Structures are given as structure tokens and as C-alpha cells.
Amino acid sequence: MRGEYDFSHAESGPVIKTGKERITIRLDPDIIQWFRDQVAGGGNYQTLINEALQEYIRHKQGTDLESTLRRVVREELRQAG
């Protein structure tokens, strides 16, 4: 390896846009370790965390919709006698 390199004629590479936003988030160490353990054979634990959050949101939205539909059906049945 050289002691010094000349980058004066270097060109920067393309910027890759992923559609994701970089943030800083504080998680408990045991949570991070659990996700890392899940991808020990290969993969990205951050992607797994993202997928878990997406699934949670889908579940919560579905639960809210289900509760609303059940309430509306009950009210309609009550009014119908």
C-alpha cells in the first residue's frame, strides 16, 4: 500500500436514491440484537426492522377498519330491529 494517493483527477460516482430516508433512532440493545440474530445467516437487520414496522402499521390499520365496520354493522342491525 502506498503512503499517499493522488485523487486530484478522481470523479465521484453516481448517487443512488433508494426512496428511503436516513434517520437516527434509539432502540434498546436487546431489540437490535434480536433483529441481528434473525439475519445471522445473511441479510440486513435494518431491512428486517423496516418490514416489522410496515407489518405493524398494516395490522393497526386493519384493526381500526375492522372495529369501525363492526360498530357500523351493529348500529345498523340495532336500528333495523
N, CA, C and O of each residue as an XYZ file, in Angstrom:
324
protein
N       0.843     -1.173      0.000
C       0.000      0.000      0.000
C       0.887      1.235      0.000
O       1.894      1.296      0.705
N       0.500      2.206     -0.795
C       1.272      3.441     -0.869
C       1.044      4.301      0.366
O       0.026      4.181      1.048
N       1.988      5.148      0.633
C       1.848      6.086      1.736
C       0.936      7.243      1.376
O       0.361      7.882      2.257
N       0.798      7.520      0.059
C      -0.002      8.656     -0.385
C      -0.627      8.347     -1.738
O       0.000      7.710     -2.584
N      -1.856      8.794     -1.944
C      -2.558      8.583     -3.207
C      -2.976      9.926     -3.788
O      -3.234     10.871     -3.044
N      -3.044     10.015     -5.107
C      -3.431     11.244     -5.787
C      -4.865     11.100     -6.297
O      -5.123     10.332     -7.225
N      -5.785     11.831     -5.698
C      -7.183     11.799     -6.112
C      -7.583     13.068     -6.854
O      -8.774     13.346     -6.994
N      -6.624     13.832     -7.327
C      -6.926     15.120     -7.964
C      -7.727     14.963     -9.260
O      -8.432     15.896     -9.645
N      -7.645     13.836     -9.936
C      -8.389     13.622    -11.183
C      -9.536     12.618    -10.990
O     -10.093     12.115    -11.966
N      -9.872     12.342     -9.774
C     -10.928     11.366     -9.494
C     -12.304     11.971     -9.769
O     -12.503     13.181     -9.658
N     -13.237     11.109    -10.126
C     -14.620     11.526    -10.341
C     -15.491     10.842     -9.307
O     -15.250      9.693     -8.936
N     -16.506     11.557     -8.846
C     -17.408     10.935     -7.871
C     -18.376     10.017     -8.609
O     -18.733     10.256     -9.762
N     -18.779      8.990     -7.931
C     -19.703      8.026     -8.504
C     -21.136      8.524     -8.436
O     -21.407      9.574     -7.854
N     -22.052      7.771     -9.030
C     -23.453      8.186     -9.036
C     -24.061      8.096     -7.635
O     -23.682      7.249     -6.825
N     -24.999      8.978     -7.379
C     -25.729      8.946     -6.111
C     -26.901      7.995     -6.291
O     -27.705      8.146     -7.210
N     -26.987      7.031     -5.417
C     -28.056      6.036     -5.512
C     -29.213      6.472     -4.626
O     -29.047      6.655     -3.420
N     -30.384      6.637     -5.230
C     -31.575      7.019     -4.478
C     -32.380      5.769     -4.184
O     -32.731      5.021     -5.097
N     -32.673      5.539     -2.917
C     -33.378      4.323     -2.522
C     -34.847      4.563     -2.228
O     -35.615      3.609     -2.106
N     -35.252      5.817     -2.112
C     -36.631      6.092     -1.731
C     -36.833      5.982     -0.231
O     -37.960      6.089      0.254
N     -35.770      5.773      0.495
C     -35.840      5.682      1.945
C     -35.146      6.898      2.546
O     -34.291      7.522      1.917
N     -35.527      7.212      3.754
C     -34.949      8.357      4.436
C     -34.053      7.886      5.566
O     -34.420      7.001      6.339
N     -32.882      8.483      5.655
C     -31.946      8.142      6.718
C     -32.336      8.915      7.970
O     -32.500     10.135      7.934
N     -32.483      8.190      9.081
C     -32.812      8.823     10.359
C     -31.928      8.234     11.448
O     -31.240      7.235     11.238
N     -31.959      8.856     12.588
C     -31.328      8.300     13.772
C     -32.450      7.870     14.702
O     -33.369      8.644     14.968
N     -32.382      6.664     15.187
C     -33.410      6.141     16.080
C     -32.723      5.426     17.234
O     -31.722      4.736     17.039
N     -33.251      5.588     18.406
C     -32.680      4.931     19.582
C     -33.541      3.723     19.946
O     -34.728      3.851     20.245
N     -32.915      2.557     19.915
C     -33.598      1.309     20.250
C     -32.839      0.623     21.377
O     -31.632      0.807     21.530
N     -33.549     -0.156     22.151
C     -32.903     -0.911     23.220
C     -31.942     -1.929     22.617
O     -32.223     -2.497     21.561
N     -30.814     -2.161     23.279
C     -29.821     -3.110     22.745
C     -30.383     -4.507     22.500
O     -29.998     -5.166     21.534
N     -31.299     -4.970     23.372
C     -31.845     -6.313     23.180
C     -32.730     -6.395     21.944
O     -32.820     -7.451     21.320
N     -33.381     -5.299     21.585
C     -34.195     -5.269     20.370
C     -33.292     -5.375     19.146
O     -33.547     -6.174     18.245
N     -32.245     -4.573     19.121
C     -31.311     -4.608     17.996
C     -30.675     -5.982     17.867
O     -30.546     -6.510     16.762
N     -30.278     -6.561     18.993
C     -29.649     -7.882     18.956
C     -30.607     -8.938     18.426
O     -30.192     -9.823     17.677
N     -31.876     -8.863     18.799
C     -32.858     -9.835     18.328
C     -32.943     -9.785     16.802
O     -32.932    -10.825     16.144
N     -33.029     -8.578     16.242
C     -33.109     -8.454     14.788
C     -31.819     -8.920     14.126
O     -31.864     -9.560     13.076
N     -30.677     -8.611     14.718
C     -29.403     -9.075     14.161
C     -29.330    -10.602     14.174
O     -28.837    -11.214     13.226
N     -29.823    -11.208     15.252
C     -29.826    -12.669     15.343
C     -30.702    -13.292     14.254
O     -30.405    -14.384     13.768
N     -31.777    -12.605     13.873
C     -32.690    -13.141     12.871
C     -32.052    -13.216     11.493
O     -32.455    -14.035     10.667
N     -31.066    -12.376     11.240
C     -30.414    -12.355      9.922
C     -28.977    -12.854     10.009
O     -28.153    -12.522      9.157
N     -28.676    -13.640     11.018
C     -27.303    -14.111     11.230
C     -26.774    -14.874     10.015
O     -25.574    -14.840      9.741
N     -27.649    -15.554      9.290
C     -27.226    -16.314      8.121
C     -27.044    -15.463      6.881
O     -26.611    -15.961      5.841
N     -27.362    -14.212      6.978
C     -27.253    -13.295      5.838
C     -28.479    -12.418      5.758
O     -29.589    -12.857      6.058
N     -28.284    -11.214      5.366
C     -29.399    -10.270      5.276
C     -29.065     -9.008      6.033
O     -27.959     -8.844      6.548
N     -30.032     -8.126      6.094
C     -29.823     -6.830      6.700
C     -30.832     -6.641      7.825
O     -32.040     -6.676      7.588
N     -30.352     -6.446      9.031
C     -31.262     -6.321     10.163
C     -32.089     -5.044     10.069
O     -33.211     -5.008     10.575
N     -31.566     -3.993      9.435
C     -32.333     -2.762      9.296
C     -33.526     -2.968      8.375
O     -34.600     -2.417      8.617
N     -33.345     -3.757      7.321
C     -34.449     -4.092      6.431
C     -35.499     -4.882      7.192
O     -36.696     -4.677      6.991
N     -35.065     -5.774      8.056
C     -35.996     -6.567      8.857
C     -36.787     -5.680      9.813
O     -37.987     -5.890      9.991
N     -36.146     -4.701     10.425
C     -36.843     -3.758     11.301
C     -37.875     -2.979     10.488
O     -39.005     -2.797     10.941
N     -37.499     -2.516      9.292
C     -38.417     -1.786      8.423
C     -39.637     -2.643      8.081
O     -40.767     -2.156      8.125
N     -39.417     -3.912      7.742
C     -40.518     -4.813      7.405
C     -41.427     -5.047      8.607
O     -42.647     -5.123      8.460
N     -40.835     -5.163      9.798
C     -41.631     -5.357     11.010
C     -42.513     -4.139     11.281
O     -43.673     -4.283     11.668
N     -41.966     -2.951     11.081
C     -42.757     -1.736     11.269
C     -43.873     -1.630     10.238
O     -44.985     -1.219     10.569
N     -43.586     -1.996      8.987
C     -44.626     -1.973      7.956
C     -45.756     -2.941      8.299
O     -46.931     -2.608      8.145
N     -45.401     -4.130      8.760
C     -46.414     -5.124      9.137
C     -47.260     -4.628     10.300
O     -48.477     -4.813     10.311
N     -46.617     -3.999     11.277
C     -47.339     -3.452     12.428
C     -48.349     -2.398     11.962
O     -49.495     -2.393     12.411
N     -47.923     -1.512     11.070
C     -48.816     -0.462     10.572
C     -49.989     -1.074      9.818
O     -51.131     -0.658     10.017
N     -49.726     -2.058      8.953
C     -50.821     -2.723      8.225
C     -51.799     -3.360      9.194
O     -53.012     -3.278      8.998
N     -51.282     -3.996     10.240
C     -52.134     -4.639     11.237
C     -52.989     -3.610     11.963
O     -54.191     -3.812     12.135
N     -52.377     -2.508     12.391
C     -53.113     -1.472     13.116
C     -54.186     -0.848     12.234
O     -55.297     -0.598     12.700
N     -53.874     -0.597     10.978
C     -54.861     -0.018     10.080
C     -56.009     -0.990      9.854
O     -57.172     -0.586      9.820
N     -55.686     -2.263      9.699
C     -56.719     -3.276      9.506
C     -57.587     -3.418     10.731
O     -58.801     -3.583     10.612
N     -56.987     -3.357     11.915
C     -57.743     -3.476     13.152
C     -58.688     -2.299     13.307
O     -59.842     -2.485     13.693
N     -58.225     -1.097     13.015
C     -59.082      0.076     13.126
C     -60.253     -0.017     12.161
O     -61.386      0.289     12.534
N     -59.997     -0.432     10.934
C     -61.051     -0.572      9.943
C     -62.038     -1.645     10.371
O     -63.250     -1.461     10.254
N     -61.524     -2.763     10.865
C     -62.398     -3.849     11.311
C     -63.293     -3.392     12.449
O     -64.490     -3.678     12.449
N     -62.728     -2.685     13.419
C     -63.520     -2.185     14.546
C     -64.603     -1.233     14.074
O     -65.739     -1.301     14.543
N     -64.266     -0.358     13.162
C     -65.241      0.593     12.636
C     -66.362     -0.126     11.907
O     -67.536      0.188     12.104
N     -66.006     -1.093     11.062
C     -67.030     -1.836     10.325
C     -67.945     -2.613     11.260
O     -69.158     -2.639     11.056
N     -67.381     -3.242     12.276
C     -68.201     -3.988     13.230
C     -69.172     -3.058     13.969
O     -70.337     -3.399     14.176
N     -68.676     -1.888     14.358
C     -69.526     -0.928     15.071
C     -70.671     -0.467     14.167
O     -71.818     -0.389     14.608
N     -70.366     -0.164     12.912
C     -71.395      0.299     11.984
C     -72.429     -0.799     11.743
O     -73.630     -0.525     11.731
N     -71.976     -2.031     11.550
C     -72.912     -3.144     11.327
C     -73.808     -3.339     12.543
O     -75.014     -3.539     12.398
N     -73.228     -3.283     13.747
C     -74.039     -3.423     14.973
C     -75.093     -2.329     15.057
O     -76.249     -2.601     15.378
N     -74.700     -1.097     14.769
C     -75.651      0.018     14.817
C     -76.768     -0.164     13.792
O     -77.937      0.079     14.094
N     -76.412     -0.586     12.597
C     -77.407     -0.801     11.549
C     -78.380     -1.934     11.940
O     -79.589     -1.821     11.738
N     -77.837     -3.012     12.495
C     -78.687     -4.132     12.916
C     -79.626     -3.709     14.043
O     -80.790     -4.109     14.070
N     -79.120     -2.905     14.968
C     -79.934     -2.420     16.082
C     -81.086     -1.554     15.556
O     -82.216     -1.677     16.028
N     -80.808     -0.691     14.593
C     -81.829      0.172     14.041
C     -82.853     -0.611     13.211
O     -84.024     -0.236     13.146
N     -82.408     -1.685     12.585
C     -83.307     -2.495     11.770
C     -84.238     -3.334     12.636
O     -85.259     -3.832     12.162
N     -83.879     -3.485     13.910
C     -84.739     -4.172     14.863
C     -84.521     -5.621     14.884
O     -85.178     -6.334     15.643
